[in-house]
Amino acid sequence: MAETLRVERSSSASVRAFSRGEESVLLAILKDAFGVFADIPRTKATLSSRRFDADGCFVAEEKGVPIGWVAATSLPRDKWFVIRYLSIRRATTQTQIAERLLAEVIGYVESKGPEFLRATTPAVQPYVEAYRKFGFKPLRRDFRISWQINDVPDTGDSRLETEGVSDETMDSASSIFARALSPYWDWRTEEEGGIAAVAESFKQDRSRGAKWILARSNKEHVGLVGIIPDYYEPGVAWFRGAFVLPEHRGKKVGSALMSEIARFAKHLRQREMIAYTFSYLDSLAPGALLYLKSGGKIEAEYLQLSRT
């Protein structure tokens, strides 16, 4: 890992450890700093999850008032970490605070003897530049894409047979999901601890209200698609993605799955759905391309950055 940079402390702000009970304050800072870029529901879920380590979260204060924060969260693989949520009120005039927060959280991660460290941030300044100063380099892009359900084109395939994932089909569905991630999402499978861990995570997704649809063609599974209805607010779903098995790609299965989930979403009284998906730095990944072709619109862009 690269050495932590020394940061001059000329700002009047101080940096301290996070205290339980401050979660709502941190969410307010994140929303104030990023507006539409902030994903409050998912951040709130992370703060209450086992991946969140209170000791790895740091808060910047000015005259006793919290104005910024950052956190290092663990990945399922041992000694793998992600730095996220770097956010500061009036960030363009508080760049030193961003650097001080990063110095603190990187020092914490390095005390754990990390084998892997990356970061994620909205693709806006001064945050990207702050990460660059600590040796981080852009690795991938992430997009938030949204759809108005009525705008998804009907490109269904009459040969496609669908069924909701049930207790009886859960094992099969989780296996299909894990296989359908390859090869584009192999980096995520590695971060999550391997194929078995990804399959288990898929099963746990039901506890958040996820509803998945399995698709067959000629009695053979070809892929699946899912949403969590009312996740962001009543009528606004978290689109969990459309996934096609490698051997069935290039047959317009993805487009048919998008039509299917739109019909299903309408049945569940959803008017909009939102997805987060990755892409390459210099080109669109197949999933992002499918989503844009199906009427989705990019609302925000983020960067994944790596540090060597």
PyMOL commands that set and color helices and strands:
alter all, ss='L'
color gray80, all
select helices_A, chain A and resi 23-37+40-47+91-93+95-110+127-133+149-151+170-180+186-192+195-208+246-248+253-267+286-293
alter helices_A, ss='H'
color red, helices_A
select strands_A, chain A and resi 14-17+52-62+65-74+80-88+116-122+136-148+160-164+211-217+220-233+236-244+272-279+297-307
alter strands_A, ss='S'
color yellow, strands_A
deselect
rebuild
show_as cartoon
